[in-house]
């Protein structure tokens, strides 16, 4: 199982120097990718802009959106932005898309939440056609365009979209048994459509090493929209090297291809400590 790390671009107060230095250090190893999250109505960096900057600051790691809220963006513009990042990075983009869970992001963007699932389905169907259009530029470096992941809730609709239009599924986090169940459903949807091979399966989890209260406070703020469920999310925060190792091994046993570890504290010391844990595996 590969292990990537998210940039601290969704944490309020994370300065540009910190975000770019985080990307550079992650590129030096042992991580396989750097990822970004997407919020509109929050003190965070826009994810595609952030990955464009990370493309210049790195040379090895894959650049991942986990996820971008597709229906908030026009399909043509999203396709052009993704192709540009893929070109600038030499073919290192993996594009994760989902409908998003927060109504306030749609409200401030002036986009109706009604029909957002159908809009995402249309986007997934159209992206590769746009990338293959000879009039379109820049052309993605990766043949057929960047790999596409579908994220979001473990619903029948999400798995159907993934199986028909994408290359894999990114799970929203939580205990390994929840991922194992989602992975089985993703493989079943893939098989039902007769697609060869199997889907790429990605997981994610939040960590805060040594600064637990700060990490929990961030998660309570970021996920306040979930109401009482935020307590369960906070309980899942990985706070010691031992819990991170156990989490990674359990996800690997459940069939995860790549795990994304997301910081809850914006400090380079967090990345350095995480790198020591991952290097020791």
JOVEN-V918078 format. One record per backbone hydrogen bond with DSSP energy under -1.0 kcal/mol. NH is the residue of the N-H (numbers start at 1). CO is the residue of the C=O. E is the energy in kcal/mol with one decimal. If there is no record, write none. Layout:
nh=NH co=CO e=E
nh=NH co=CO e=E
//
This chain:
nh=2 co=257 e=-2.5
nh=4 co=259 e=-3.4
nh=5 co=33 e=-2.3
nh=6 co=261 e=-2.6
nh=7 co=35 e=-3.1
nh=11 co=8 e=-1.6
nh=14 co=11 e=-1.8
nh=19 co=15 e=-2.2
nh=20 co=16 e=-2.4
nh=21 co=17 e=-2.4
nh=22 co=18 e=-2.4
nh=23 co=19 e=-1.8
nh=24 co=20 e=-2.2
nh=25 co=21 e=-2.6
nh=26 co=22 e=-2.4
nh=27 co=23 e=-2.1
nh=28 co=24 e=-1.2
nh=29 co=26 e=-1.4
nh=32 co=3 e=-2.4
nh=34 co=62 e=-2.6
nh=35 co=5 e=-1.4
nh=36 co=64 e=-1.7
nh=42 co=40 e=-1.8
nh=44 co=42 e=-1.8
nh=45 co=9 e=-2.6
nh=50 co=46 e=-2.1
nh=51 co=47 e=-2.4
nh=52 co=48 e=-1.8
nh=53 co=49 e=-1.7
nh=54 co=50 e=-2.5
nh=55 co=51 e=-2.1
nh=57 co=53 e=-1.5
nh=58 co=54 e=-1.1
nh=62 co=32 e=-2.2
nh=63 co=92 e=-3.1
nh=64 co=34 e=-2.6
nh=65 co=94 e=-1.8
nh=66 co=36 e=-2.9
nh=68 co=96 e=-2.4
nh=70 co=68 e=-1.3
nh=70 co=98 e=-1.6
nh=72 co=69 e=-1.1
nh=73 co=70 e=-2.4
nh=78 co=74 e=-2.5
nh=79 co=75 e=-2.7
nh=80 co=76 e=-2.1
nh=81 co=77 e=-2.8
nh=82 co=78 e=-2.6
nh=83 co=79 e=-2.4
nh=84 co=80 e=-2.4
nh=85 co=81 e=-2.2
nh=86 co=82 e=-2.5
nh=87 co=83 e=-2.5
nh=88 co=84 e=-2.9
nh=89 co=85 e=-2.0
nh=90 co=87 e=-1.0
nh=91 co=86 e=-3.3
nh=94 co=63 e=-2.8
nh=95 co=147 e=-2.7
nh=97 co=149 e=-2.6
nh=98 co=68 e=-1.8
nh=107 co=103 e=-2.3
nh=108 co=104 e=-2.4
nh=109 co=105 e=-1.1
nh=111 co=106 e=-2.5
nh=116 co=113 e=-1.8
nh=119 co=115 e=-2.1
nh=120 co=116 e=-2.3
nh=121 co=117 e=-2.1
nh=122 co=118 e=-2.2
nh=123 co=119 e=-2.3
nh=124 co=120 e=-2.6
nh=125 co=121 e=-1.8
nh=126 co=122 e=-1.6
nh=127 co=123 e=-2.3
nh=130 co=126 e=-2.1
nh=131 co=127 e=-2.4
nh=132 co=128 e=-1.8
nh=133 co=130 e=-1.1
nh=136 co=133 e=-1.7
nh=145 co=142 e=-2.7
nh=149 co=95 e=-2.4
nh=150 co=168 e=-2.2
nh=151 co=97 e=-2.7
nh=155 co=153 e=-2.4
nh=159 co=155 e=-2.1
nh=160 co=156 e=-2.3
nh=161 co=157 e=-2.4
nh=162 co=158 e=-2.4
nh=163 co=159 e=-2.6
nh=164 co=160 e=-2.0
nh=165 co=161 e=-2.6
nh=166 co=162 e=-1.8
nh=167 co=148 e=-3.3
nh=169 co=200 e=-2.6
nh=170 co=150 e=-2.0
nh=171 co=202 e=-3.1
nh=178 co=175 e=-1.2
nh=179 co=175 e=-1.5
nh=180 co=176 e=-2.7
nh=181 co=177 e=-1.8
nh=182 co=178 e=-2.2
nh=183 co=179 e=-3.1
nh=184 co=180 e=-1.9
nh=185 co=181 e=-1.9
nh=186 co=182 e=-2.4
nh=187 co=183 e=-2.4
nh=188 co=184 e=-2.1
nh=189 co=185 e=-2.3
nh=190 co=186 e=-2.1
nh=191 co=187 e=-2.6
nh=192 co=188 e=-2.5
nh=193 co=189 e=-1.1
nh=194 co=191 e=-1.6
nh=195 co=190 e=-1.8
nh=200 co=167 e=-2.4
nh=202 co=169 e=-2.8
nh=203 co=258 e=-2.3
nh=205 co=260 e=-1.9
nh=207 co=262 e=-2.3
nh=208 co=238 e=-2.6
nh=215 co=211 e=-2.2
nh=216 co=212 e=-2.8
nh=217 co=213 e=-2.3
nh=218 co=214 e=-2.0
nh=219 co=215 e=-2.1
nh=220 co=216 e=-2.4
nh=221 co=217 e=-1.7
nh=222 co=218 e=-3.1
nh=223 co=219 e=-2.5
nh=224 co=221 e=-1.1
nh=226 co=223 e=-1.9
nh=227 co=224 e=-1.9
nh=229 co=226 e=-1.3
nh=230 co=227 e=-2.0
nh=231 co=228 e=-1.6
nh=233 co=229 e=-1.5
nh=234 co=230 e=-2.6
nh=235 co=231 e=-2.1
nh=237 co=234 e=-1.7
nh=238 co=206 e=-2.7
nh=244 co=240 e=-2.0
nh=245 co=241 e=-2.4
nh=246 co=242 e=-2.5
nh=247 co=243 e=-2.3
nh=248 co=244 e=-2.7
nh=249 co=245 e=-2.5
nh=250 co=246 e=-2.3
nh=251 co=247 e=-2.3
nh=252 co=248 e=-2.4
nh=253 co=249 e=-2.2
nh=254 co=250 e=-1.3
nh=255 co=252 e=-1.5
nh=256 co=251 e=-2.3
nh=257 co=201 e=-3.1
nh=258 co=201 e=-1.3
nh=259 co=2 e=-2.5
nh=260 co=203 e=-2.4
nh=261 co=4 e=-2.2
nh=262 co=205 e=-3.1
nh=264 co=207 e=-2.0
nh=267 co=265 e=-1.4
nh=270 co=267 e=-1.8
nh=272 co=268 e=-2.3
nh=273 co=269 e=-2.3
nh=274 co=270 e=-2.2
nh=275 co=271 e=-2.5
nh=276 co=272 e=-1.6
nh=277 co=273 e=-1.7
nh=278 co=274 e=-2.7
nh=279 co=275 e=-2.5
nh=280 co=276 e=-1.2
nh=281 co=278 e=-1.2
//
